[in-house]
Amino acid sequence: MIFNSNQDRSAYWKHIQETYSEEEIKQAFAILKPNTLIALKMRYEEGRSFPEIAEALDRSISIARNHHNRGIFLLHKHFSQKDSAEKAKD
């Protein structure tokens, strides 16, 4: 999956919520740095804008976006590896 737009990243967040259990998501969140997790939760659970996230993190808007983008990438990497491992067992 390629994440060229905020719409793609938002769709992937929704996919995670619909596909994986709460426990699996919690385990994936554990790999993220605190500010990255905060940025994702503020964006998708609270519907905050990047300027609002930047203000809450006391960082620039570009750093807030970086946290958000990195978080989506790391979650995708985590779940892709998990899915590949499960398919290999079958």
MDTraj code that builds the backbone (N, CA, C; nanometers):
import mdtraj as md
import numpy as np

residues = "MET ILE PHE ASN SER ASN GLN ASP ARG SER ALA TYR TRP LYS HIS ILE GLN GLU THR TYR SER GLU GLU GLU ILE LYS GLN ALA PHE ALA ILE LEU LYS PRO ASN THR LEU ILE ALA LEU LYS MET ARG TYR GLU GLU GLY ARG SER PHE PRO GLU ILE ALA GLU ALA LEU ASP ARG SER ILE SER ILE ALA ARG ASN HIS HIS ASN ARG GLY ILE PHE LEU LEU HIS LYS HIS PHE SER GLN LYS ASP SER ALA GLU LYS ALA LYS ASP".split()
xyz = np.array([
    [0.0851, -0.1183, 0.0000],
    [0.0000, 0.0000, 0.0000],
    [0.0890, 0.1238, 0.0000],
    [0.0504, 0.2202, -0.0810],
    [0.1262, 0.3447, -0.0907],
    [0.0441, 0.4553, -0.0245],
    [0.1115, 0.5381, 0.0515],
    [0.0451, 0.6446, 0.1261],
    [0.0855, 0.7804, 0.0710],
    [0.0325, 0.8139, -0.0474],
    [0.0683, 0.9397, -0.1113],
    [-0.0136, 1.0582, -0.0628],
    [-0.1220, 1.0310, 0.0073],
    [-0.2080, 1.1418, 0.0488],
    [-0.2617, 1.1170, 0.1888],
    [-0.3129, 1.2236, 0.2484],
    [-0.3761, 1.2088, 0.3794],
    [-0.4961, 1.1153, 0.3705],
    [-0.5628, 1.1153, 0.2567],
    [-0.6771, 1.0264, 0.2369],
    [-0.6323, 0.8797, 0.2427],
    [-0.5176, 0.8477, 0.1817],
    [-0.4633, 0.7116, 0.1863],
    [-0.4287, 0.6723, 0.3293],
    [-0.3660, 0.7639, 0.4015],
    [-0.3266, 0.7347, 0.5399],
    [-0.4501, 0.7184, 0.6281],
    [-0.5498, 0.8007, 0.6065],
    [-0.6740, 0.7910, 0.6819],
    [-0.7443, 0.6575, 0.6534],
    [-0.7446, 0.6163, 0.5284],
    [-0.8057, 0.4885, 0.4907],
    [-0.7319, 0.3729, 0.5559],
    [-0.5990, 0.3828, 0.5649],
    [-0.5226, 0.2757, 0.6292],
    [-0.5525, 0.2703, 0.7783],
    [-0.5658, 0.3855, 0.8440],
    [-0.6005, 0.3894, 0.9863],
    [-0.7345, 0.3179, 1.0077],
    [-0.8293, 0.3478, 0.9211],
    [-0.9617, 0.2836, 0.9306],
    [-0.9488, 0.1332, 0.9088],
    [-0.8667, 0.0933, 0.8132],
    [-0.8425, -0.0487, 0.7856],
    [-0.7877, -0.1193, 0.9106],
    [-0.6933, -0.0568, 0.9768],
    [-0.6362, -0.1154, 1.0989],
    [-0.7462, -0.1372, 1.2023],
    [-0.8263, -0.0352, 1.2241],
    [-0.9323, -0.0425, 1.3259],
    [-1.0336, -0.1529, 1.2938],
    [-1.0604, -0.1746, 1.1656],
    [-1.1607, -0.2727, 1.1243],
    [-1.1055, -0.4148, 1.1132],
    [-0.9735, -0.4282, 1.0982],
    [-0.9137, -0.5577, 1.0669],
    [-0.8529, -0.6278, 1.1882],
    [-0.7941, -0.5517, 1.2784],
    [-0.7178, -0.6114, 1.3874],
    [-0.7891, -0.5937, 1.5210],
    [-0.7579, -0.6841, 1.6119],
    [-0.8185, -0.6779, 1.7449],
    [-0.7588, -0.5624, 1.8247],
    [-0.8276, -0.5271, 1.9301],
    [-0.7791, -0.4206, 2.0183],
    [-0.6416, -0.4562, 2.0750],
    [-0.6222, -0.5820, 2.1094],
    [-0.4933, -0.6271, 2.1630],
    [-0.3823, -0.6167, 2.0584],
    [-0.4108, -0.6543, 1.9342],
    [-0.3113, -0.6442, 1.8270],
    [-0.2736, -0.4991, 1.8010],
    [-0.3724, -0.4117, 1.8057],
    [-0.3458, -0.2689, 1.7855],
    [-0.2634, -0.2140, 1.9005],
    [-0.2963, -0.2535, 2.0210],
    [-0.2206, -0.2083, 2.1388],
    [-0.0743, -0.2520, 2.1285],
    [-0.0502, -0.3738, 2.0833],
    [0.0872, -0.4215, 2.0651],
    [0.1600, -0.3397, 1.9592],
    [0.0901, -0.3064, 1.8531],
    [0.1522, -0.2251, 1.7470],
    [0.1825, -0.0848, 1.7978],
    [0.0922, -0.0271, 1.8752],
    [0.1152, 0.1062, 1.9307],
    [0.2391, 0.1090, 2.0204],
    [0.2710, -0.0031, 2.0822],
    [0.3863, -0.0090, 2.1729],
    [0.5190, 0.0141, 2.1007],
    [0.5217, -0.0055, 1.9692],
    [0.6465, 0.0158, 1.8950],
    [0.6683, 0.1623, 1.8604],
    [0.5648, 0.2440, 1.8760],
    [0.5733, 0.3849, 1.8381],
    [0.6281, 0.4710, 1.9513],
    [0.7000, 0.5753, 1.9137],
    [0.7438, 0.6735, 2.0135],
    [0.6216, 0.7504, 2.0623],
    [0.6263, 0.8003, 2.1854],
    [0.5092, 0.8677, 2.2429],
    [0.4519, 0.9802, 2.1562],
    [0.5358, 1.0684, 2.1050],
    [0.4840, 1.1794, 2.0233],
    [0.4220, 1.1314, 1.8930],
    [0.4725, 1.0220, 1.8402],
    [0.4154, 0.9651, 1.7180],
    [0.2762, 0.9109, 1.7464],
    [0.2620, 0.8386, 1.8548],
    [0.1313, 0.7853, 1.8923],
    [0.0326, 0.8973, 1.9240],
    [0.0793, 0.9988, 1.9930],
    [-0.0068, 1.1134, 2.0236],
    [-0.0551, 1.1789, 1.8944],
    [0.0363, 1.1993, 1.7995],
    [-0.0008, 1.2619, 1.6722],
    [-0.1072, 1.1803, 1.5998],
    [-0.0909, 1.0481, 1.5967],
    [-0.1891, 0.9625, 1.5293],
    [-0.3246, 0.9674, 1.5985],
    [-0.3235, 0.9563, 1.7291],
    [-0.4504, 0.9569, 1.8030],
    [-0.5207, 1.0921, 1.7920],
    [-0.4438, 1.1997, 1.7984],
    [-0.5055, 1.3318, 1.7845],
    [-0.5660, 1.3478, 1.6453],
    [-0.4962, 1.2985, 1.5451],
    [-0.5439, 1.3132, 1.4075],
    [-0.6695, 1.2300, 1.3821],
    [-0.6656, 1.1022, 1.4204],
    [-0.7723, 1.0109, 1.3809],
    [-0.8803, 0.9891, 1.4862],
    [-0.8473, 0.9999, 1.6112],
    [-0.9486, 0.9796, 1.7145],
    [-1.0148, 1.1103, 1.7572],
    [-0.9380, 1.2194, 1.7485],
    [-0.9916, 1.3490, 1.7898],
    [-1.0216, 1.4399, 1.6704],
    [-0.9756, 1.4015, 1.5516],
    [-1.0006, 1.4814, 1.4321],
    [-0.9264, 1.6140, 1.4290],
    [-0.8112, 1.6190, 1.4937],
    [-0.7348, 1.7434, 1.5007],
    [-0.6570, 1.7701, 1.3727],
    [-0.6342, 1.8968, 1.3462],
    [-0.5542, 1.9383, 1.2304],
    [-0.4059, 1.9311, 1.2665],
    [-0.3202, 1.9373, 1.1644],
    [-0.1765, 1.9353, 1.1914],
    [-0.1306, 2.0567, 1.2724],
    [-0.1829, 2.1771, 1.2474],
    [-0.1443, 2.2890, 1.3338],
    [-0.1825, 2.2656, 1.4816],
    [-0.2973, 2.2041, 1.5053],
    [-0.3372, 2.1746, 1.6433],
    [-0.2465, 2.0690, 1.7062],
    [-0.2109, 1.9688, 1.6276],
    [-0.1200, 1.8648, 1.6772],
    [0.0162, 1.9260, 1.7078],
    [0.0640, 2.0111, 1.6179],
    [0.1939, 2.0772, 1.6377],
    [0.1938, 2.1587, 1.7658],
    [0.0858, 2.2307, 1.7901],
    [0.0768, 2.3111, 1.9117],
    [0.0776, 2.2221, 2.0364],
    [0.0046, 2.1135, 2.0330],
    [-0.0016, 2.0224, 2.1483],
    [0.1335, 1.9572, 2.1756],
    [0.2078, 1.9276, 2.0694],
    [0.3395, 1.8652, 2.0849],
    [0.4510, 1.9668, 2.1071],
    [0.4179, 2.0949, 2.0936],
    [0.5155, 2.2025, 2.1012],
    [0.6261, 2.1836, 1.9976],
    [0.5812, 2.1512, 1.8760],
    [0.6704, 2.1290, 1.7630],
    [0.6170, 2.2051, 1.6422],
    [0.6958, 2.2095, 1.5366],
    [0.6498, 2.2736, 1.4128],
    [0.5472, 2.1834, 1.3435],
    [0.4739, 2.2417, 1.2502],
    [0.3751, 2.1644, 1.1751],
    [0.4444, 2.0530, 1.0966],
    [0.5598, 2.0818, 1.0399],
    [0.6291, 1.9783, 0.9616],
    [0.6729, 1.8618, 1.0501],
    [0.7137, 1.8893, 1.1717],
    [0.7515, 1.7812, 1.2644],
    [0.6279, 1.7014, 1.3037],
    [0.5163, 1.7678, 1.3258],
    [0.3914, 1.6974, 1.3574],
    [0.3517, 1.6057, 1.2419],
    [0.3636, 1.6555, 1.1194],
    [0.3344, 1.5719, 1.0021],
    [0.4302, 1.4536, 0.9943],
    [0.5572, 1.4787, 1.0235],
    [0.6557, 1.3699, 1.0207],
    [0.6199, 1.2606, 1.1209],
    [0.5803, 1.3007, 1.2414],
    [0.5392, 1.2016, 1.3416],
    [0.4215, 1.1195, 1.2886],
    [0.3243, 1.1879, 1.2317],
    [0.2052, 1.1230, 1.1765],
    [0.2431, 1.0254, 1.0647],
    [0.3197, 1.0727, 0.9671],
    [0.3576, 0.9894, 0.8532],
    [0.4429, 0.8711, 0.8960],
    [0.5377, 0.8951, 0.9848],
    [0.6235, 0.7880, 1.0345],
    [0.5404, 0.6834, 1.1077],
    [0.4434, 0.7284, 1.1850],
    [0.3576, 0.6357, 1.2587],
    [0.2802, 0.5449, 1.1653],
    [0.2216, 0.6009, 1.0608],
    [0.1474, 0.5197, 0.9636],
    [0.2414, 0.4197, 0.8968],
    [0.3594, 0.4653, 0.8585],
    [0.4574, 0.3761, 0.7951],
    [0.4950, 0.2615, 0.8889],
    [0.5231, 0.2927, 1.0150],
    [0.5633, 0.1887, 1.1100],
    [0.4497, 0.0909, 1.1386],
    [0.3278, 0.1406, 1.1470],
    [0.2141, 0.0509, 1.1666],
    [0.1971, -0.0405, 1.0449],
    [0.2111, 0.0159, 0.9259],
    [0.2007, -0.0650, 0.8040],
    [0.3090, -0.1727, 0.8026],
    [0.4292, -0.1351, 0.8359],
    [0.5407, -0.2305, 0.8405],
    [0.5120, -0.3408, 0.9422],
    [0.4664, -0.3024, 1.0604],
    [0.4364, -0.3992, 1.1668],
    [0.3294, -0.4984, 1.1214],
    [0.2178, -0.4471, 1.0720],
    [0.1081, -0.5357, 1.0343],
    [0.1396, -0.6162, 0.9085],
    [0.2189, -0.5623, 0.8177],
    [0.2592, -0.6380, 0.6991],
    [0.3451, -0.7572, 0.7381],
    [0.4382, -0.7362, 0.8306],
    [0.5228, -0.8456, 0.8778],
    [0.4398, -0.9502, 0.9524],
    [0.3475, -0.9033, 1.0325],
    [0.2605, -0.9940, 1.1076],
    [0.1760, -1.0770, 1.0122],
    [0.1179, -1.0139, 0.9128],
    [0.0342, -1.0852, 0.8152],
    [0.1164, -1.1846, 0.7347],
    [0.2383, -1.1475, 0.6971],
    [0.3254, -1.2366, 0.6213],
    [0.3624, -1.3591, 0.7041],
    [0.3918, -1.3385, 0.8308],
    [0.4253, -1.4496, 0.9204],
    [0.3076, -1.5452, 0.9363],
    [0.1888, -1.4908, 0.9473],
    [0.0695, -1.5749, 0.9610],
    [0.0420, -1.6539, 0.8329],
    [0.0647, -1.5932, 0.7182],
    [0.0438, -1.6623, 0.5910],
    [0.1466, -1.7744, 0.5736],
    [0.2691, -1.7519, 0.6230],
    [0.3736, -1.8531, 0.6122],
    [0.3393, -1.9768, 0.6957],
    [0.2661, -1.9567, 0.8055],
    [0.2259, -2.0700, 0.8896],
    [0.1245, -2.1584, 0.8196],
    [0.0424, -2.0967, 0.7342],
    [-0.0635, -2.1712, 0.6661],
    [-0.0072, -2.2535, 0.5562],
])
top = md.Topology()
chain = top.add_chain()
for i, resn in enumerate(residues, 1):
    res = top.add_residue(resn, chain, resSeq=i)
    for name in ("N", "CA", "C"):
        top.add_atom(name, md.element.get_by_symbol(name[0]), res)
traj = md.Trajectory(xyz[None], top)
